[in-house]
């Protein structure tokens, strides 16, 4: 089967059935679905999350302080075991 984005061939068990509107965002099968390889599926999901998040932050500026706290925690965890340069 082919990935609907990159058009590369993959065994069926290596393709994800991606909902055009992710189910965790209220999407259903009726919104559309595509078979995507794991790399394209990850890129698609990240783009949906990024755009949704940016919309919410711009529409609700009061979320910025919460986002700052979350960003600081991610930074601490992400760089916790990083080598010193």
N, C-alpha and C positions, 0 to 999 in steps of 0.2 A: 504494500500500500504506500501511497505517497503522502508526505506532509503537505497540508494545504498551503503552507507559507513558503518553505524553502524548496518544495517539490522533489526532495530527495526520497528515494525508496527506503522503506524500513519494514522489518517484519511487523505484523499486526500487533504483537505484544509489546512493541517498542513505541507505539503511538498512543497518545492520550486523546480521549474525546473531550475537547475543550468547549465549554459553553461560551457563546459570544458575550453574554452577561453572566459572570461567574455566579454559581448557585449561592455562594455565601453573600452575594450582593442582591439576592432576590431573583436571579435569573432562572429561567425554565427552559425546557427543551424547545418550546415554541419560539424563543428568542433567536434560536439558531445555534448550530454546533459545527465544529470542524475537527478533523483529525490533525493533530499537531505532534511533531517529534518533541521530546522533552526539552530540548534547547529552545525551540520556538515557543512552546507552551510557557516556559518560564519567562521569556521576554514579553509575551503577550500579557501574562498575569501582572508582571511588574509595571508595564505601561498603564494598564487599567488602574492599578492601585495608585500609581504616581499621579495620574491625572485626576482621579477621584479625590485624593488627598489634597492636591493643590487647589482644587475647586472649593473644598470644604474650608481650608485655611484662609482663602481669600474671602469667602462668603461669611465666615464666622471668625473674625480676628481674635476673639477671646480664647480661641483654641491654641494660640501661639505659645502661651506660657506653658500649657500642658505639653506641647510639642518640644519646647526647649528642655523640659525635664526629661522627656523620653530620649531626646537626642543625646543629652549628657550621659544617661545610663548606657545607651548603646555604645557611645565612645569609650566609656570606662570598660565595658565588657569586651568590646572588639579589640582594644589595644592592651588588655590586661597582661597577656603573655608575649607581647611583641618584644623583639630584640631591641636593645638600646643601640642607637647609631652614634 
